Amino acid sequence: MNEFFEEERHRCEVRTIIRWRLQDRNKAIDYIELVRKKRGDAAANRLHKDAVDQWTKAIKGTWWMPWV
């Protein structure tokens, strides 16, 4: 996949996981597990790590989530 599109997909997935986490924690966890099955551990771990990082920044007030 084109590198630009891969990065854009990743950003969108992180935002979606954060939104799902607010609504239903299990939905976010299930999606990360689906990514693990389809794209491997590295992709799932990166997605989880980046979602946690962005969530932490949002809690600290250093990042704004207008889509939530």
Secondary structure by P-SEA (a helix, b strand, c coil): ccaaaaaaaaaaaaaaaaaaaaccaaaaaaaaaaaaaaccaaaaaaaaaaaaaaaaaaaacccccccc
